[in-house]
């Protein structure tokens, strides 16, 4: 069955999802309706604090607290929520969430967890990831892949609980190869930040088109070979999508190929070589995501994402002193003055997955994609699809794209939606051979 055909499954109950929101010594929040906690009805402003390995609330100590709505799907507001963790637009804000609030003790802090139905979660994710004024067909495609990714993660967690092991790094005195995935979250299903999927409650879920997109695709996921697709996505692929193994563990999936982000999708040049990658990055290839249309971008990007102005092609400059200090602070390894950055391995989109850093006092090799971006920027480099130019003053990184590039390209998909493509066609463009099925 090709992408676009929705297979009817026996009706199953919509699952809940638990989302980690805040870790802090003190958590302030407001219950915007009546909630039950420890056998009593409560509402209004609340403050809970960490004390001696427990939670202090209303003069008593608890190991955990759960605030459950008395009726319906009311909301609560958490204060001082950090968004954009580690990125240049990191900030704190008050955010409002539907569903239940669970608070537990975790490593000397309190952890606030939101529990709510999957479809309500998706209304928020779709609005949090991009503007709710984006084209409807694009929003539908985003909902389906967000649901697919989430359901795939929930199933992975079940396997982990059955005893399967998971390793996400390899480290020696001369090398660190690390990827960032699901291993960080043992107390809840997903986090609320870019590490998983942006989730900001109903703070931005105000556009009715978003709920329309969720309801129109209720329960639908992408499936390949009888398994739910691990439907990754990023902001802008830079004209070429990447394969899974460049960014995470050493496996690849047939529905996540490297390909041009264009119609027709002509063959990619060889971007695994330095010559090929440099020519590609210096060029401006035809691609759905190669757009500077401010109107379209304003429909796709939330206000803080619009602070990033150049993403299809970009450059970052460092003096030798700046880069040396940055590498030292990130790696905690003494390399001295940085003399060269040498790509050792690139994926088919040109993204570097193994990089040797040469210094006056030693060398060190890092991978994969996100670790390279983390080390070479005070926050996160836009992508690892870059080549290095040495100058008298230091280094210039010439790059392409925004994010890991695997799966759906959000800028490209939004342009497709604006051009009149249906969501089934958008998904078919980025997830080769996958089919749409309804889980519930």
Residue, then its C-alpha position, 0 to 999 in steps of 0.5 A: x500500500x502506497x503512502x496516502x492509503x489509510x488502513x483501517x485498524x481495529x479501534x484501540x484506546x488513545x494512549x496518554x503521554x508523559x512529558x517532562x517539563x521542569x527540573x528545579x528546587x522550587x516549582x511555582x504553578x497555578x491550577x486554573x480549575x479544581x484539581x484533586x491531590x492527596x484526597x482534597x480539592x485544590x485550585x489557584x496558586x501553589x508552591x512546592x519545594x525540594x527538602x531532604x529528598x522529598x516534596x514539601x507542599x502545604x506543610x507536609x512532605x511527600x515522595x510524589x504528588x499528582x494533581x488530577x483534574x476534577x472534571x474535563x480537561x482544565x489547565x494549569x500554568x507553570x512559571x519559569x519554564x526554560x525553552x530552547x535549552x542550550x540554544x541562542x534563544x534560550x529563555x524562561x516563560x510561563x506556560x499553560x498545560x492541559x491534563x494532570x500534573x505529576x511531581x517527583x523527586x529526581x537527583x536532588x530536584x523536583x521534576x514536573x511532568x504533564x500527563x495528557x492524551x496523545x492527541x491533545x499533546x499533538x495540538x501543542x507540539x504542532x503549534x510549538x514546532x511552527x506557526x499555526x498559520x502554516x498551510x493546512x496540508x503541511x500541518x497535517x503532515x507534521x501531525x502525522x510524523x509527530x504522532x509517528x515519532x512519539x508512538x515509536x518512542x513509546x514502543x522503544x521504551x517498552x522494549x527497554x523495560x524488557x531488558x534491551x540495552x542501549x549505548x549512545x557513545x564511545x569514548x577513549x583518550x583520543x575520541x568521543x563519538x556520541x549521539x543524543x536520543x531517547x536515553x536521557x529520559x527514564x522518568x517520563x516518555x519525552x521531554x518538552x524541548x528540541x531534544x524530543x519535540x517542542x511542547x509548550x502546552x496550550x501557550x501557543x495552541x490557539x489557532x483552530x487550523x492546528x486542531x483541524x489538522x490533528x482531528x483530520x489525521x486522528x490516530x494516523x501514523x507512518x508504517x514500514x514493514x509492519x513497524x511504526x516509522x521513526x519519523x525524524x524531521x528537522x527545520x531545513x535540510x539544505x537541499x539534501x536529506x540525510x540518512x539515520x546512521x549519520x546522526x544516531x546509531x549505526x542503522x538505516x531505514x529504507x523510508x529515510x533515504x538521502x535525496x534531493x529536496x526537490x521535484x523531480x528529485x534528481x540524483x544527488x552529487x557525491x557530497x561525501x567528498x570534500x570537493x563535492x561538499x564544498x561545491x554543494x555548500x557554495x552553490x544554491x541548488x534548486x530545492x523546496x527549502x531554498x526560499x527567502x519568501x518572508x511571508x511563507x517563512x513567517x507562516x512556518x516559524x515561531x517568533x524565536x525561530x525567526x531570529x535565525x535569518x540565514x539557514x539554507x546557506x550560512x557561515x560562522x567565523x572564529x578567531x583562533x583564540x575564540x575557537x581554541x577556548x570554545x573547544x577547551x570549554x566543551x571537550x574538557x581536553x587540552x589541545x592547545x591552540x587549534x590548528x585545523x579541523x579535518x572532516x574524516x567522514x561525511x554522510x550523503x547530504x554532506x553532513x560531517x559525522x566524524x571530525x578530527x580537531x588538531x591542536x598544538x598540544x594534541x588531536x581529538x576526534x569527535x562524532x556524531x552530527x549533534x556532538x560536532x555542532x555542540x562542540x563548535x558553537x557556544x549553543x548549537x551550530x546550525x548543522x554539521x554540513x559545513x566546510x572549513x576555511x582557514x584565514x589569517x585570523x582563524x577559521x570560517x565555517x561555511x554551512x548548509x541547512x538547519x538541523x540533522x536533515x533526516x526525514x521531513x524538512x519543515x521548510x521544504x514541506x511547508x513550501x510544498x503545502x503552499x504549492x498545493x501538495x496534499x499531506x500524503x504527497x508531502x509525506x511520500x516525498x520524505x518517507x520513501x515507501x511508507x504507508x499511512x495507517x490508523x492506530x485508533 
